[in-house]
């Protein structure tokens, strides 16, 4: 919802909700649950977290610094780390077990706007900028690598998200869908007939991938 999380335990027949998140009339952009703590990223007020299932909330913005740092776009979890993409200040990370302060995690990323961040098998994919590239990060080291997912023709093309099903990666960009069978080294395009996309979310159901594609 705009200012609370709704949840169901009976397949959607009935719904309950958390307490209202005390933000300033903005909306929720990202949600993650890890190690007993629920994290919510908002459009302009940063991060809120709860240790009691959303009965009470507290701000969780310590360390988010720079223009756009509290404009959260997405979350990803890798091991004991929670990563946040932002519109303006790149990527931040914190330790989940200690709920540490956030720290910048953007070495190698040339753009401040990060539309999406995803963990697939320990490899992070960050959709930053609009020049048809995606930034990836794998251990060891802390430097992001820029990889093209489409030919750049001067039109805005941002990496909006990615999912794995078997040996296939399926991603969405501003200009359509993209498929890779070599862990993202090369991508083939597919035009779903939607025109320009503004956001994308994926879910895997057995051998099927469900894509929720939205216009800008």
Buried (B, 14 or more C-beta within 10 A) or exposed (E): EEBBBEEEEEEEEEEEEBBEBEBEEBEBBBEBBBEEBBBBBBBBBBBBBBBEBBEEBEBBBBBBEBEBBBBBBBBBBBEEBBBBBBBBBBBBBBBBEEBBEBEBBBEBBEBBBBBBBBBBEEBBBBBBBBBBBBBBBEEEEEEBEBBBBBEEEEEEBBBBBBBBBEEEBBBBBBBBBBEBEEBBEEBEEEEEEBEEBEBBBBEEEEEEBEBEBEEE
